Structure formats: structure tokens, C-alpha cells
Amino acid sequence: MLREIFLKNSKQKNIDRKPHLINKEAPFHYVEAYKSLRTNIDFIASTNHYRNIMITSATPGDGKSTTAINLAATMADSGKHIILIDCDLRKGFLSTYLKISRSAFGITEILSGKKTIEEVVFHHADLNIDVLPVGTFPVNPSELIGSSEMLDLIRSLSEQYDYTLIDTPPVSVVTDAVVLGRFVDSVLLVARTDHTTKQALNISRQYLEDVNANILGTVLNGYDAKKYSYYQDGGYYDSYESYGADQS
């Protein structure tokens, strides 16, 4: 049965390409949403010995890259050794969001045998995570992602890190996520309130299940906790604001 993990993010009326990253000024319920997601994943992953998680979405604009970055940072904040991989070998939004130079070497150079992991991994000091950028955009992204070298890379990183998080293109756009779904322990499928259609989500899930991808759960991004909560006056959430974002 598909598990549902609700990410109680601040509601956004407009979909844009700017990541809303966790920081000291982030709303309390926004930070707590990612801590809740982290707790859910830790429980399921530790029980099943999952070490690598692919994060994808049904359609563009669902917020998967922002979810991937914030989840990685939240996991690192709990003491986990995390690496975040930009596996969108066509657009590289993750690298753009994290302001990693487009001239930096990355996963493409590793898979082609030109560089080693140690030569291209970038440590993001602010988030306290390691990042593996795209590198040079290849002419054959699907072939590289589906290669034995990619499988070897995931296995190697899973031995070095507590969690390997992998950001991919949306399932409905290209086949990359479906191809990679065969290699990973689990998949998080991101959807967005008032944006992702039920049909698109069901089709994407079917594509992943067709290759026996293990769907860990669905993250509902942009969920307005105050609007849909029994505590609609916001008093429940506001009463906990004083604890601050640094409290677990």
C-alpha cells in the first residue's frame, strides 16, 4: 500500500523556480514539516535497511528539488552523513539552486570514467551536506543513468553515506526517473496541492511500479496545515512557535 506523507509547507499561489529553503527565518511549521518527514523516513528506512532514496515528481513544478534539498539538510541536522545527487542530466535545477558553477565537474564525468567521486563531490557548508552536481550535460542522459556504472556509483555512495538522496526529472517528462527506479532502494514521489492532477500522479506511480520501483511514499507539497487542520484558528501551531526552529 502506498504510504502518504503530508508535507505541511507554506501555501504558495504561484509556482516558480526559486527554492524555499530551510533557514533561521523559515516558519516554524515549515521546519517541523521536514522534521516529520525525516522521522517517517528514518523509521521506514531503518526497518527495511534503505540507504538510497530517489526523489521525483509527476510533473514539473511540484517542488521535488526543493523537497530534496530541505530533506537532505534536515537529515544532516540530525547528525546523518548525507550526499545529494543532481541526477537531472538535462536541466540540473539542483545545481542551479545550490549555486554550483556550471563549469564544475560532476556525475557525468564519473560515469564516463574521467573523474573519481572524490574529485567532484562538493561540500555545501551552509547545509552541511555533500553534493554531487551534474557536470557536463551529456548527449545520452538516459543511457548514462541506466548504465552499470550508475548502479556501481549508487552502491559505492550507499556504503559511504547514511543516506544518498537522488533528485531526478519528473516521471511524466522523460524516462530517466523510471530507468533509475530500478537501481534505488526506494522512491519518494512529490505532488503539489492545486497543481498535480490525480491522473498524472496515478500514471507516474504506475510507470514506477512497472519497473518494480519501491515507492516509499507520496509527499504532498504545499499543503496548508492551518487551512485543513482541526485547529483552523492557528492557535495550535502558533503556541509552539516559541520553541523555535532549532527544537526537535
N, C-alpha and C positions, 0 to 999 in steps of 0.2 A: 504493500500500500504506500502511495506517495505521501510523505510527510509534508506538512505545511509549516513553514517558519515565517512568521509575520515580522517584518522589519518596520518598526514604528518610526519612520523618518518624518521630518518636517514636510508638510504638503507643499508641492511645487505645482503651480498652474501652468508653467511653461517648461517644455523640455529643451535643455540646452546642452552644450558640450563642456560646460565648466563643472569640474568635480566639486562636491560639497564635502570637504574632508574634515575629519575629526580634529579639533584643536581646543585650546583652553576656552575659546569663546563659543564653542558649539553648545546648543541647547541640551539641557540635562537629559530629556527623553530621547534625544538623538544618540547620545553617547550610550545610554542604557540599552537602547535597541541593539546596538552592536555587541554589547556585553552579553545580552541574552542570546543572540545568535551564536556567539563564541561558546557559551555554555552548552547550548544544544549540540553544536558540532563536536565539542570535546567529549561529551557523553557518548554520542553515537560512534565517533571515530575511535575512541579508546576501547570501546566494547568490540568493535569489528577490526581493529588494527589498521585503520585507514591512515595513510601518510600523505597522499596527494589528492587534491581536490580541484577539479576543473570548474570554473565559474563562467557560465554562458547565459544567454537570454534568448527569448523567442524572436524579438525584433529589435532593431536599432532604437536607442533612446530609452531603454528600460532601466538603465543605470547599473549595468553589470560591472563596469570598470571602477566606478566609484565604490560599489559594494566590495569589490576585490581589494582595493587599496585600504579601505577602512577596516575590513575584516582582518587583513594582514597586520595592520598597525595595532588593532585591539588584541590580537593573539600575541604579538610581540610584547605588548604592555603587560601581559600576564607571565612573562618570562620565557615564552616559547621562541625557539630559533626558527625564523621564517624566511622563506625565499618566495618572491612573487615573480612569475614569469609572464612576459608580454608575448603571448602566442598569436596575436593578431598580426600576421606577417604581411598583411595588405595595407593596414592603416596605422597600426601602432599607437592607438589612443593612449594606452597606459604610459608609454614612454613620454608622450606629449604632456600628459597631466603631471607627471613627476619631473618635468623639465630636464629630461635626459637628452643630451645632444644627439641629433640625428646622425652625426658622424661617428658615434660610439659603436664599437663592435658589439655583437650580441649573439643571439641564438642561431642566426643564420650561419655565422662563422664557425660556431661549434659543430653544427650538423654537417657542414661541408668540410670539416677537418682542418680548418685554417687556424682556429684558436682553441684554447682549452677553457674549461669552466672558470678556473682561477683567473684567467687573463681578462675576462669580460664581465664578471659579476660586479655590480655596482652596489655599494653600501649606502643606503639612504639614512643619514644620521638623524634627521628630524623624526622619522618614523621608526627608526631602529630596526629596519628590515633590509635584507639583501634583495636586489632586483636584477633580473636577467632581461635586458632590453631586447628589442627585435634585431638590431643591427641593420645590415643592408637588406632592403626589400628584395626577396628572391622572385625569379620569374615562375617558379613552380612551388608555391606555398603548400598546396595540398599534398604534393608528393613528399616534400620535406617533413611535414607534420606526420604523415603516415609511414615514415621510414623506420627501419630497425634502429637507426642512430637516435631517433627521437625516443623510442622506447628505452634504449640504454641510458639516455640522458635523464629521463624521469626516474628510472630505477636508481641511478647514481645519486641524484639530488635527494631522493627519499631516504637514503642512508646517511646523508649529511645533515638533514634538517628535520625538525619536529614535524613541520608541515610544509609542503610545496603547493602553493596556490597558483593556478594557471588560468589566465584571462584569455578568452578566445573570441572570435567574431560571433555574432548572433547565428543561431541554428538555421533560421529561415533565409539567410543571405547567401552563405556559401557552405560547402560541405566540411570545412575544417574542423568544427566542433564535433561533428558526428564521427569523423575519422579519428580524432584524438580520444573520443569517448571510449574507444576500445582499450586504451592503454592506461587509463587512470583508475584509481580505487573508487572514486565517487564523483558525482556531479551535483553542483548547485545550479538550479535554473531560476533566473531572476525575471520577475514580471513587475509591471508598474501599474498602480491604480489609475483608472481612467485613461490608460494608454494601450496596454496589452490586451488583445482580444482573447476570449476563451478559446476560439478556434485556433488562433496562432499558437497559444500555449499547448493545446492538446496535440497539434500537429508536430510541434517541436519535441514534445515528450515522446511521441510515437517514433520519430526519427531516431532518437537516442535509444529507445528500448529495442529498436530493430537491430542495433549492433550490440545489444546486451550491456549497454552502459548502465552503471549503477547510480540511479538518481537518488541522491541523499535527501533532497527536499526542494521545496519551492520557496523562494524569498519574495515576499510581496513588498516591493519598494514603493515609497511614497505614501504609505498607509498613515492616515490621520488618526492617531491614537485617541485624541481628545474628542473628535467628532463621533467616533464609533464606540467609544468606551461607555460603560455604565456610569462612569464618573464624568459626565459631559461638561460639568462646570469647570473642569480643570483643577479642582481643588486637590484631588488625589495626587496628581503629578506635581503641582506647584508646591505641595507640602514637603516634597522630597528634594526640591531644588537646593535647599540649604546644605545638603550633603556634598554637593559639588560633583564635577565630572570625574574627579580622581578617586572617588569612593567606589568600591566594588560591591 
